[in-house]
Amino acid sequence: MIWPMAQTPPDVNGLSIGILGGTGDQGKGLARRFSIAGHTVLIGGRNAERAASVAAEIGLDGSDNATVAAQADIVIVAVPWEGHKATLESLRAELAGKIVIDCVNPLGFDAKGSYALAVEEGSAAEQAAAVLPDSRVVGAFHHVSAVLLLDPAVDSVDLDVLVLGDDREATDTVQALADRIPGMRGVYGGRLRNAHQVEALTANLISINRRYKAHAGFRVTDI
Ligand SMILES: NC(=O)c1ccc[n+]([C@@H]2O[C@H](COP(=O)([O-])OP(=O)(O)OC[C@H]3O[C@@H](n4cnc5c(N)ncnc54)[C@H](OP(=O)(O)O)[C@@H]3O)[C@@H](O)[C@H]2O)c1
């Protein structure tokens, strides 16, 4: 049970989802799973034609990021950290009033593996909130493996998705969205000021995956 007693999860049926940077593995994987769950999903990219062509590979529609941001009810940010701030700055108007889900992990990579980068605002999610004051920013899906999301042989993506944000109605909605993917549970993980360690924990997950040749995820016990 992940919803506190007496709480009815919000109905997220019928919400359309747009994915910025949806042409990459993470965005495409989430798109695939939400589409299977019955949502209309739009794949966004910097080039409309390329996005449409990548989207068509998985039977979806695609366009440029601005069009997708304007059309979708809920928008997921799945661009690399390097392009995070500039992408969001350019879409402030399109994203106003919307729930914006940030799954970006600011990580560096060197010969020893991956490590968390220092972020001026605290975390990618807090940077998104700073850049998008009129949007409802939620951090989620940081630890979900794109490989599993894209694998047609994987029916159930078994992990808990930590959902962080300062707007409880928005985090409830994103928890309910995570619940739509078989095997996943959306678990409230605290406010945006605690997003840094959730993003950084992905570096540990990558170490686990390398050591055990796995696509590991986290589970929260006793809930
Ligand atoms: N891969 C995973 O398993 C995983 C898991 C959890 C979280 N994440 C997070 O999800 C995000 C996307 O991961 P990914 O592996 O899918 O990344 P990716 O393939 O490197 O990038 C995704 C898409 O972003 C666009 N893009 C590339 N550089 C950009 C820039 N400078 N500015 C704006 N857009 C740019 C590209 O699309 P266009 O060229 O079409 O614009 C690209 O297809 C990352 O921030 C990562 O931390 C990934």
PDBQT file of the ligand as one rigid body, heavy atoms in Angstrom, charges set to zero:
ROOT
HETATM    1  N1  LIG A 301      19.137   6.292 -19.915  1.00  0.00    +0.000 N 
HETATM    2  C1  LIG A 301      18.663   5.943 -18.729  1.00  0.00    +0.000 C 
HETATM    3  O1  LIG A 301      18.585   4.728 -18.383  1.00  0.00    +0.000 OA
HETATM    4  C2  LIG A 301      18.169   7.007 -17.764  1.00  0.00    +0.000 A 
HETATM    5  C3  LIG A 301      17.546   6.611 -16.569  1.00  0.00    +0.000 A 
HETATM    6  C4  LIG A 301      17.055   7.583 -15.704  1.00  0.00    +0.000 A 
HETATM    7  C5  LIG A 301      17.197   8.930 -16.016  1.00  0.00    +0.000 A 
HETATM    8  N2  LIG A 301      17.817   9.279 -17.164  1.00  0.00    +0.000 N 
HETATM    9  C6  LIG A 301      17.953  10.726 -17.492  1.00  0.00    +0.000 C 
HETATM   10  O2  LIG A 301      17.155  10.963 -18.641  1.00  0.00    +0.000 OA
HETATM   11  C7  LIG A 301      17.782  11.943 -19.456  1.00  0.00    +0.000 C 
HETATM   12  C8  LIG A 301      17.849  11.397 -20.876  1.00  0.00    +0.000 C 
HETATM   13  O3  LIG A 301      18.631  10.237 -20.913  1.00  0.00    +0.000 OA
HETATM   14  P1  LIG A 301      18.979   9.517 -22.311  1.00  0.00    +0.000 P 
HETATM   15  O4  LIG A 301      19.858   8.399 -21.998  1.00  0.00    +0.000 OA
HETATM   16  O5  LIG A 301      17.705   9.258 -23.058  1.00  0.00    +0.000 OA
HETATM   17  O6  LIG A 301      19.791  10.712 -23.002  1.00  0.00    +0.000 OA
HETATM   18  P2  LIG A 301      20.222  11.008 -24.502  1.00  0.00    +0.000 P 
HETATM   19  O7  LIG A 301      19.813   9.892 -25.397  1.00  0.00    +0.000 OA
HETATM   20  O8  LIG A 301      21.649  11.415 -24.485  1.00  0.00    +0.000 OA
HETATM   21  O9  LIG A 301      19.370  12.330 -24.832  1.00  0.00    +0.000 OA
HETATM   22  C9  LIG A 301      17.987  12.339 -25.005  1.00  0.00    +0.000 C 
HETATM   23  C10 LIG A 301      17.621  13.314 -26.127  1.00  0.00    +0.000 C 
HETATM   24  O10 LIG A 301      17.891  14.651 -25.727  1.00  0.00    +0.000 OA
HETATM   25  C11 LIG A 301      18.163  15.429 -26.880  1.00  0.00    +0.000 C 
HETATM   26  N3  LIG A 301      19.366  16.233 -26.631  1.00  0.00    +0.000 N 
HETATM   27  C12 LIG A 301      20.671  15.848 -26.700  1.00  0.00    +0.000 A 
HETATM   28  N4  LIG A 301      21.495  16.866 -26.365  1.00  0.00    +0.000 NA
HETATM   29  C13 LIG A 301      20.677  17.912 -26.083  1.00  0.00    +0.000 A 
HETATM   30  C14 LIG A 301      20.925  19.261 -25.684  1.00  0.00    +0.000 A 
HETATM   31  N5  LIG A 301      22.181  19.724 -25.500  1.00  0.00    +0.000 N 
HETATM   32  N6  LIG A 301      19.854  20.062 -25.492  1.00  0.00    +0.000 NA
HETATM   33  C15 LIG A 301      18.594  19.612 -25.669  1.00  0.00    +0.000 A 
HETATM   34  N7  LIG A 301      18.303  18.355 -26.062  1.00  0.00    +0.000 NA
HETATM   35  C16 LIG A 301      19.337  17.519 -26.251  1.00  0.00    +0.000 A 
HETATM   36  C17 LIG A 301      18.353  14.477 -28.054  1.00  0.00    +0.000 C 
HETATM   37  O11 LIG A 301      17.191  14.554 -28.842  1.00  0.00    +0.000 OA
HETATM   38  P3  LIG A 301      17.073  15.464 -30.171  1.00  0.00    +0.000 P 
HETATM   39  O12 LIG A 301      18.415  15.433 -30.838  1.00  0.00    +0.000 OA
HETATM   40  O13 LIG A 301      15.993  14.749 -30.923  1.00  0.00    +0.000 OA
HETATM   41  O14 LIG A 301      16.676  16.806 -29.665  1.00  0.00    +0.000 OA
HETATM   42  C18 LIG A 301      18.421  13.121 -27.403  1.00  0.00    +0.000 C 
HETATM   43  O15 LIG A 301      17.836  12.103 -28.205  1.00  0.00    +0.000 OA
HETATM   44  C19 LIG A 301      19.163  12.233 -18.857  1.00  0.00    +0.000 C 
HETATM   45  O16 LIG A 301      19.151  13.486 -18.218  1.00  0.00    +0.000 OA
HETATM   46  C20 LIG A 301      19.378  11.108 -17.859  1.00  0.00    +0.000 C 
HETATM   47  O17 LIG A 301      20.089  11.552 -16.702  1.00  0.00    +0.000 OA
HETATM   48  C21 LIG A 301      18.299   8.362 -18.065  1.00  0.00    +0.000 A 
ENDROOT
TORSDOF 0
